[in-house]
Amino acid sequence: MEIKTKGVVLGRTFVGEKDAIIKILTENSGVISASAKGIKSMKSKLSAGCSLFSYSDFLLTESKGRYIVASTSLCEGFYGLSANIERLSYATYAAEAAAAISPDATDARALIPLLLNTFYLFSNSQKNLRLIKCVFELRLLCLLGYAPELNGCVECGDTDELCFFSPSEGGIVCRSCGNLPDTQIITKDTLTAMRYVQDADNKKAFSFSLPRQNLDEFEAATEKMLENITGYKLHSLSYLKQIAGRT
């Protein structure tokens, strides 16, 4: 059976001397793995479309749940990422996070525009890379049904003195309920920024800046929520923090 689909390459593992297994976020089937034969060859017509982070048109053959890339046409390669190790590390983390959530086809169609916009910003933007990462994390949570509660305390519903965040409970916590084991301080400006990201469209969601303290609070909240949902800390996150000098 042949399948035509657009997709984003989230990961690539070389097998043998010339072949690879690529992980693709597809519009039609969510995240799948496919064999790409001979892509390390200089004459390969598959190498560009199967490169990491590429957004491509794929023609796949499928048999008994196994996929092979028959042909591919590159739509966008995000080549700027490979020129800078820090930008590359951020993009690798975003790709691993998208794969770890394992979206189905419906979620994938919503996620692909966010992922492409994020790759573009990591590749080209002069914005703070941590801010781009935070926005991506929160938008990813929202798109896949894990949006944190940001308007009232997740414990009692109170809307006053909202000064803590609980990743395990998935939202904001008031001062009276702030004795949960994983609560962290979150200031008004950080909460305002998170609400803005939650409500804005994909492009406008990135159009602001935050001081370092607020970025620290924002990042701690979204990173821990993703870790709770996936059940483990993403491998690329530790490497990213080493590259960025935040171990």
C-alpha positions as CSV (number, residue, x, y, z in Angstrom):
1,M,0.0,0.0,0.0
2,E,1.3,3.5,-0.9
3,I,0.7,6.5,1.4
4,K,1.2,10.1,0.5
5,T,1.7,12.5,3.4
6,K,3.5,15.7,4.5
7,G,5.6,15.3,7.5
8,V,8.5,16.6,9.7
9,V,11.5,14.5,10.5
10,L,11.9,14.4,14.3
11,G,14.7,11.9,14.5
12,R,17.1,9.8,12.4
13,T,19.2,6.7,13.3
14,F,21.7,5.3,10.8
15,V,21.6,1.6,10.2
16,G,24.6,-0.1,8.5
17,E,26.7,1.9,6.0
18,K,24.0,3.7,4.0
19,D,20.5,3.3,5.5
20,A,18.6,5.0,8.2
21,I,15.4,4.8,10.3
22,I,13.7,8.1,10.4
23,K,10.9,9.2,12.8
24,I,8.3,11.3,11.1
25,L,5.5,13.4,12.4
26,T,3.0,12.9,9.6
27,E,-0.3,14.7,8.9
28,N,-2.1,11.4,8.2
29,S,-0.8,8.9,10.8
30,G,0.8,10.8,13.7
31,V,4.4,9.8,14.6
32,I,5.7,6.8,12.5
33,S,9.1,5.2,11.9
34,A,10.2,4.5,8.3
35,S,13.2,3.0,6.6
36,A,15.1,5.3,4.3
37,K,17.4,3.2,2.1
38,G,20.7,4.4,0.9
39,I,20.4,8.0,2.2
40,K,24.1,8.2,3.1
41,S,25.0,7.8,-0.5
42,M,26.0,11.0,-2.3
43,K,23.7,10.0,-5.2
44,S,20.7,9.4,-2.9
45,K,17.5,11.3,-3.9
46,L,16.1,10.8,-0.4
47,S,18.8,12.5,1.7
48,A,17.5,16.1,1.6
49,G,13.9,15.2,2.3
50,C,14.9,12.8,5.1
51,S,17.3,15.1,6.9
52,L,16.7,16.0,10.5
53,F,14.0,18.7,11.0
54,S,13.0,18.6,7.3
55,Y,9.4,19.3,6.3
56,S,8.8,17.2,3.2
57,D,6.3,15.4,1.0
58,F,6.6,11.7,1.5
59,L,5.6,8.7,-0.6
60,L,5.7,5.7,1.8
61,T,5.1,2.1,1.1
62,E,3.5,0.2,4.0
63,S,3.2,-3.5,4.7
64,K,2.2,-5.1,8.0
65,G,2.8,-1.9,9.9
66,R,6.3,-1.3,8.5
67,Y,7.0,1.8,6.4
68,I,9.6,2.4,3.7
69,V,10.3,5.8,2.1
70,A,9.8,5.4,-1.6
71,S,10.3,9.0,-2.5
72,T,10.4,12.4,-0.9
73,S,10.4,16.1,-1.9
74,L,11.8,18.7,0.5
75,C,9.5,21.6,1.4
76,E,11.7,23.3,4.1
77,G,15.1,22.3,5.4
78,F,15.8,24.8,8.2
79,Y,19.5,24.7,7.3
80,G,20.3,27.5,9.7
81,L,20.0,25.1,12.6
82,S,23.1,23.1,11.7
83,A,25.3,26.2,11.7
84,N,24.9,26.8,15.4
85,I,25.2,24.1,18.1
86,E,23.0,26.0,20.6
87,R,20.2,26.5,18.0
88,L,20.6,22.9,16.9
89,S,20.3,21.7,20.5
90,Y,17.0,23.7,21.1
91,A,15.5,22.3,17.9
92,T,16.6,18.7,18.8
93,Y,14.8,19.2,22.2
94,A,11.6,20.4,20.5
95,A,11.6,17.5,18.1
96,E,12.1,15.0,20.9
97,A,9.3,16.6,23.0
98,A,6.9,16.3,20.0
99,A,7.8,12.7,19.5
100,A,7.6,11.8,23.2
101,I,4.0,13.1,23.4
102,S,3.1,10.7,20.5
103,P,0.3,12.7,19.0
104,D,-2.4,11.0,16.9
105,A,-3.2,12.2,13.3
106,T,-5.7,14.8,14.5
107,D,-3.2,16.3,17.0
108,A,-0.4,16.0,14.5
109,R,-2.1,18.3,12.0
110,A,-2.4,20.9,14.7
111,L,1.1,20.4,16.0
112,I,3.0,20.6,12.7
113,P,2.4,24.3,12.2
114,L,3.6,25.1,15.7
115,L,6.7,22.9,15.2
116,L,7.6,24.5,11.9
117,N,7.2,27.9,13.3
118,T,9.4,26.9,16.3
119,F,12.1,25.5,14.0
120,Y,12.0,28.7,11.9
121,L,12.5,30.9,15.0
122,F,15.3,28.7,16.4
123,S,16.9,28.9,13.0
124,N,16.5,32.6,12.2
125,S,15.2,34.7,15.1
126,Q,17.2,37.0,17.3
127,K,14.7,36.3,20.1
128,N,15.8,34.7,23.3
129,L,16.0,30.9,22.6
130,R,14.8,30.0,26.0
131,L,11.7,32.1,25.5
132,I,11.0,30.4,22.2
133,K,11.4,27.0,24.0
134,C,9.0,28.0,26.8
135,V,6.3,29.2,24.3
136,F,6.7,25.9,22.4
137,E,6.4,23.8,25.5
138,L,3.2,25.6,26.7
139,R,1.6,25.6,23.2
140,L,2.5,21.9,22.9
141,L,0.7,21.1,26.2
142,C,-2.3,23.1,25.1
143,L,-2.6,21.6,21.7
144,L,-2.5,18.1,23.0
145,G,-5.1,18.6,25.8
146,Y,-2.8,19.2,28.7
147,A,-3.3,23.0,29.1
148,P,-2.5,24.1,32.6
149,E,-5.2,25.9,34.7
150,L,-4.1,29.5,34.9
151,N,-7.2,31.4,36.0
152,G,-8.1,29.8,39.4
153,C,-6.4,27.7,42.0
154,V,-6.5,24.0,41.0
155,E,-7.2,23.0,44.6
156,C,-9.9,25.3,45.7
157,G,-10.9,27.4,42.7
158,D,-10.0,30.7,44.4
159,T,-8.8,33.5,42.0
160,D,-7.0,35.6,44.6
161,E,-3.4,35.4,45.6
162,L,-2.4,33.1,42.8
163,C,1.3,32.9,43.6
164,F,2.3,29.2,43.1
165,F,2.3,26.6,40.3
166,S,2.0,22.9,40.7
167,P,3.2,20.8,37.7
168,S,1.7,17.6,39.2
169,E,-1.7,19.2,39.6
170,G,-1.4,21.0,36.3
171,G,-1.9,24.6,37.2
172,I,-1.9,27.6,39.4
173,V,-2.2,27.4,43.2
174,C,-3.3,30.1,45.7
175,R,-1.3,31.1,48.8
176,S,-3.6,29.1,51.1
177,C,-3.1,25.9,49.1
178,G,0.6,26.4,48.4
179,N,1.8,23.5,50.6
180,L,1.6,20.9,47.8
181,P,4.9,19.0,47.5
182,D,6.0,20.3,44.1
183,T,4.7,23.9,44.2
184,Q,7.0,26.6,42.9
185,I,6.7,30.4,43.1
186,I,5.2,32.1,40.1
187,T,5.0,35.9,39.9
188,K,2.3,38.0,38.4
189,D,4.3,38.9,35.3
190,T,5.1,35.2,34.6
191,L,1.4,34.2,35.0
192,T,0.4,37.0,32.7
193,A,2.9,35.8,30.0
194,M,1.7,32.2,30.3
195,R,-2.0,33.3,29.9
196,Y,-1.0,35.3,26.8
197,V,0.8,32.3,25.3
198,Q,-2.2,30.0,26.0
199,D,-4.7,32.4,24.3
200,A,-2.7,33.8,21.4
201,D,-2.4,32.2,17.9
202,N,0.8,30.4,16.9
203,K,2.7,33.4,15.5
204,K,1.6,36.0,18.0
205,A,2.4,33.7,20.9
206,F,6.1,34.4,20.5
207,S,5.8,38.2,20.2
208,F,6.9,39.3,23.7
209,S,9.9,39.3,26.0
210,L,10.6,38.3,29.6
211,P,13.3,39.1,32.1
212,R,15.4,36.1,33.3
213,Q,13.6,35.6,36.6
214,N,10.3,35.2,34.8
215,L,11.8,32.9,32.2
216,D,13.1,30.8,35.0
217,E,9.6,30.4,36.5
218,F,8.0,29.8,33.1
219,E,10.5,27.2,32.1
220,A,10.4,25.4,35.4
221,A,6.6,25.0,35.1
222,T,6.4,23.8,31.5
223,E,9.5,21.5,31.7
224,K,8.1,19.7,34.7
225,M,4.7,19.4,33.3
226,L,6.1,17.8,30.2
227,E,8.3,15.5,32.3
228,N,5.2,14.4,34.3
229,I,3.2,13.7,31.1
230,T,6.0,11.7,29.3
231,G,7.1,10.0,32.5
232,Y,10.8,10.8,32.0
233,K,13.2,13.7,31.5
234,L,14.0,14.0,27.8
235,H,17.6,13.1,27.0
236,S,18.1,16.2,24.8
237,L,17.1,18.5,27.6
238,S,20.2,17.6,29.7
239,Y,22.4,18.1,26.7
240,L,20.7,21.4,25.8
241,K,21.4,22.7,29.3
242,Q,25.0,21.7,29.1
243,I,25.4,23.6,25.8
244,A,23.6,26.6,27.2
245,G,25.7,26.6,30.4
246,R,22.7,25.9,32.7
247,T,23.5,22.4,34.1
